[in-house]
Amino acid sequence: MSEPSKEVNRHTIAVLVDNEPGVLARVIGLFSGRGYNIESLTVAETDHVKGQSRITVVTSGTPMIIEQIKA
């Protein structure tokens, strides 16, 4: 059985959310609560669906860490 990769890579994760108060804090709380570092953060309202925003987060981690973030 092969050992999991320990190579740290940069990843960009984009999430579509309802544009409501507190949503950004909840999403970012998932990162900080687990000790994941955020290298870059961008939030913008989408053009195609009114009332939705896209949160784009750049983070670094091993493939295992990134899978944990996505789950």
MDTraj code that builds the backbone (N, CA, C; nanometers):
import mdtraj as md
import numpy as np

residues = "MET SER GLU PRO SER LYS GLU VAL ASN ARG HIS THR ILE ALA VAL LEU VAL ASP ASN GLU PRO GLY VAL LEU ALA ARG VAL ILE GLY LEU PHE SER GLY ARG GLY TYR ASN ILE GLU SER LEU THR VAL ALA GLU THR ASP HIS VAL LYS GLY GLN SER ARG ILE THR VAL VAL THR SER GLY THR PRO MET ILE ILE GLU GLN ILE LYS ALA".split()
xyz = np.array([
    [0.0848, -0.1178, 0.0000],
    [0.0000, 0.0000, 0.0000],
    [0.0889, 0.1235, 0.0000],
    [0.0587, 0.2183, -0.0851],
    [0.1434, 0.3366, -0.0949],
    [0.1095, 0.4367, 0.0150],
    [0.2099, 0.5144, 0.0498],
    [0.1962, 0.6159, 0.1535],
    [0.1294, 0.7399, 0.0939],
    [0.0389, 0.8075, 0.1708],
    [-0.0239, 0.9297, 0.1183],
    [0.0804, 1.0370, 0.0879],
    [0.0544, 1.1154, -0.0167],
    [0.1474, 1.2210, -0.0565],
    [0.1542, 1.3290, 0.0503],
    [0.2775, 1.3714, 0.0819],
    [0.2974, 1.4783, 0.1794],
    [0.3339, 1.6098, 0.1099],
    [0.3288, 1.6096, -0.0224],
    [0.3618, 1.7299, -0.0985],
    [0.2535, 1.8359, -0.0784],
    [0.2969, 1.9570, -0.0439],
    [0.2039, 2.0678, -0.0208],
    [0.1878, 2.1458, -0.1510],
    [0.0636, 2.1609, -0.1933],
    [0.0317, 2.2348, -0.3147],
    [-0.0696, 2.3435, -0.2834],
    [-0.0751, 2.4435, -0.3691],
    [-0.1730, 2.5514, -0.3568],
    [-0.2991, 2.5106, -0.4330],
    [-0.4147, 2.5369, -0.3727],
    [-0.5431, 2.5013, -0.4326],
    [-0.6383, 2.6195, -0.4239],
    [-0.7228, 2.6322, -0.5257],
    [-0.8262, 2.7347, -0.5278],
    [-0.9614, 2.6657, -0.5182],
    [-1.0419, 2.7107, -0.4222],
    [-1.1736, 2.6523, -0.3998],
    [-1.2764, 2.7644, -0.4141],
    [-1.3781, 2.7422, -0.4971],
    [-1.4846, 2.8408, -0.5157],
    [-1.6165, 2.7800, -0.4697],
    [-1.6939, 2.8599, -0.3953],
    [-1.8210, 2.8141, -0.3405],
    [-1.9281, 2.9173, -0.3733],
    [-2.0414, 2.8720, -0.4261],
    [-2.1555, 2.9609, -0.4479],
    [-2.2441, 2.9562, -0.3242],
    [-2.2780, 3.0745, -0.2718],
    [-2.3579, 3.0827, -0.1493],
    [-2.4691, 3.1851, -0.1674],
    [-2.5711, 3.1751, -0.0823],
    [-2.6736, 3.2790, -0.0790],
    [-2.6116, 3.4044, -0.0196],
    [-2.6433, 3.5179, -0.0779],
    [-2.5877, 3.6451, -0.0331],
    [-2.6681, 3.6953, 0.0870],
    [-2.6349, 3.6407, 0.2052],
    [-2.7046, 3.6746, 0.3286],
    [-2.6029, 3.7057, 0.4375],
    [-2.6424, 3.7861, 0.5355],
    [-2.5508, 3.8168, 0.6456],
    [-2.5071, 3.6897, 0.7190],
    [-2.3785, 3.6815, 0.7492],
    [-2.3247, 3.5706, 0.8268],
    [-2.2743, 3.4522, 0.7470],
    [-2.3066, 3.4455, 0.6179],
    [-2.2647, 3.3302, 0.5375],
    [-2.1126, 3.3245, 0.5259],
    [-2.0493, 3.4380, 0.4984],
    [-1.9032, 3.4408, 0.4871],
    [-1.8390, 3.3953, 0.6182],
    [-1.8892, 3.4431, 0.7298],
    [-1.8331, 3.4048, 0.8599],
    [-1.8446, 3.2546, 0.8829],
    [-1.9549, 3.1945, 0.8416],
    [-1.9714, 3.0494, 0.8598],
    [-1.8745, 2.9713, 0.7723],
    [-1.8599, 3.0122, 0.6470],
    [-1.7679, 2.9412, 0.5568],
    [-1.6243, 2.9530, 0.6068],
    [-1.5821, 3.0731, 0.6426],
    [-1.4451, 3.0940, 0.6891],
    [-1.4232, 3.0262, 0.8239],
    [-1.5277, 3.0196, 0.9051],
    [-1.5188, 2.9492, 1.0330],
    [-1.4860, 2.8021, 1.0161],
    [-1.5293, 2.7427, 0.9048],
    [-1.4946, 2.6033, 0.8773],
    [-1.3441, 2.5872, 0.8583],
    [-1.2814, 2.6855, 0.7960],
    [-1.1360, 2.6819, 0.7763],
    [-1.0636, 2.7049, 0.9082],
    [-1.0976, 2.8123, 0.9762],
    [-1.0242, 2.8481, 1.0983],
    [-1.0480, 2.7473, 1.2098],
    [-1.1664, 2.6923, 1.2170],
    [-1.1971, 2.5947, 1.3211],
    [-1.1147, 2.4683, 1.3103],
    [-1.0714, 2.4370, 1.1900],
    [-0.9897, 2.3173, 1.1683],
    [-0.8415, 2.3502, 1.1539],
    [-0.8073, 2.4781, 1.1640],
    [-0.6671, 2.5182, 1.1579],
    [-0.6102, 2.5279, 1.0180],
    [-0.6953, 2.5392, 0.9156],
    [-0.6479, 2.5519, 0.7782],
    [-0.6163, 2.6982, 0.7497],
    [-0.5079, 2.7222, 0.6787],
    [-0.4662, 2.8580, 0.6469],
    [-0.5336, 2.9065, 0.5185],
    [-0.5752, 3.0324, 0.5174],
    [-0.6310, 3.0963, 0.3981],
    [-0.5265, 3.1934, 0.3458],
    [-0.4789, 3.1696, 0.2240],
    [-0.3786, 3.2570, 0.1635],
    [-0.4423, 3.3751, 0.0917],
    [-0.5611, 3.3530, 0.0362],
    [-0.6301, 3.4585, -0.0373],
    [-0.7799, 3.4342, -0.0264],
    [-0.8560, 3.5443, -0.0219],
    [-1.0011, 3.5349, -0.0090],
    [-1.0647, 3.6445, -0.0938],
    [-1.1608, 3.6057, -0.1779],
    [-1.2339, 3.7012, -0.2606],
    [-1.3819, 3.6668, -0.2535],
    [-1.4646, 3.7684, -0.2406],
    [-1.6094, 3.7490, -0.2395],
    [-1.6710, 3.8493, -0.3361],
    [-1.7599, 3.8008, -0.4226],
    [-1.8280, 3.8899, -0.5169],
    [-1.9649, 3.8335, -0.5507],
    [-2.0606, 3.9237, -0.5714],
    [-2.1935, 3.8819, -0.6138],
    [-2.1849, 3.8302, -0.7571],
    [-2.2582, 3.7241, -0.7862],
    [-2.2565, 3.6683, -0.9212],
    [-2.3444, 3.7524, -1.0131],
    [-2.3112, 3.7507, -1.1411],
    [-2.3888, 3.8252, -1.2399],
    [-2.5115, 3.7474, -1.2861],
    [-2.5007, 3.6155, -1.2907],
    [-2.6059, 3.5363, -1.3527],
    [-2.7205, 3.4989, -1.2585],
    [-2.6992, 3.4982, -1.1273],
    [-2.8068, 3.4659, -1.0330],
    [-2.8112, 3.5731, -0.9250],
    [-2.9184, 3.6487, -0.9221],
    [-2.9320, 3.7546, -0.8214],
    [-2.9458, 3.6909, -0.6828],
    [-2.8777, 3.7501, -0.5865],
    [-2.8858, 3.6999, -0.4499],
    [-2.7848, 3.5915, -0.4168],
    [-2.6946, 3.5621, -0.5100],
    [-2.5887, 3.4647, -0.4840],
    [-2.4534, 3.5324, -0.4940],
    [-2.3585, 3.4820, -0.4143],
    [-2.2207, 3.5298, -0.4199],
    [-2.1273, 3.4116, -0.4376],
    [-2.0109, 3.4408, -0.4906],
    [-1.9065, 3.3395, -0.5051],
    [-1.7954, 3.3739, -0.4064],
    [-1.7618, 3.2780, -0.3201],
    [-1.6488, 3.2916, -0.2286],
    [-1.5359, 3.2088, -0.2875],
    [-1.4226, 3.2737, -0.3152],
    [-1.3062, 3.2050, -0.3700],
    [-1.1950, 3.2098, -0.2661],
    [-1.1469, 3.0915, -0.2278],
    [-1.0441, 3.0784, -0.1248],
    [-0.9235, 3.0081, -0.1850],
    [-0.8043, 3.0641, -0.1618],
    [-0.6799, 2.9976, -0.1998],
    [-0.6160, 2.9481, -0.0710],
    [-0.5812, 2.8197, -0.0695],
    [-0.5214, 2.7578, 0.0481],
    [-0.4133, 2.6607, 0.0037],
    [-0.3273, 2.6215, 0.0952],
    [-0.2225, 2.5238, 0.0660],
    [-0.2400, 2.4030, 0.1558],
    [-0.2038, 2.2875, 0.1031],
    [-0.2107, 2.1671, 0.1841],
    [-0.1766, 2.0443, 0.1035],
    [-0.1627, 1.9346, 0.1744],
    [-0.1398, 1.8059, 0.1098],
    [-0.2707, 1.7618, 0.0449],
    [-0.2654, 1.6658, -0.0466],
    [-0.3898, 1.6170, -0.1071],
    [-0.4915, 1.5699, -0.0018],
    [-0.4448, 1.5099, 0.1062],
    [-0.5345, 1.4630, 0.2114],
    [-0.6047, 1.5812, 0.2801],
    [-0.5302, 1.6876, 0.3083],
    [-0.5883, 1.8067, 0.3709],
    [-0.6918, 1.8703, 0.2786],
    [-0.6610, 1.8803, 0.1503],
    [-0.7539, 1.9415, 0.0552],
    [-0.8825, 1.8597, 0.0469],
    [-0.8725, 1.7288, 0.0493],
    [-0.9921, 1.6440, 0.0483],
    [-1.0751, 1.6671, 0.1739],
    [-1.0103, 1.6882, 0.2881],
    [-1.0827, 1.7172, 0.4121],
    [-1.1552, 1.8507, 0.4016],
    [-1.0923, 1.9493, 0.3400],
    [-1.1553, 2.0805, 0.3233],
    [-1.2784, 2.0679, 0.2341],
    [-1.2665, 1.9932, 0.1257],
    [-1.3769, 1.9806, 0.0310],
    [-1.4940, 1.9015, 0.0886],
    [-1.4684, 1.8189, 0.1877],
    [-1.5755, 1.7351, 0.2456],
    [-1.6589, 1.8130, 0.3359],
])
top = md.Topology()
chain = top.add_chain()
for i, resn in enumerate(residues, 1):
    res = top.add_residue(resn, chain, resSeq=i)
    for name in ("N", "CA", "C"):
        top.add_atom(name, md.element.get_by_symbol(name[0]), res)
traj = md.Trajectory(xyz[None], top)
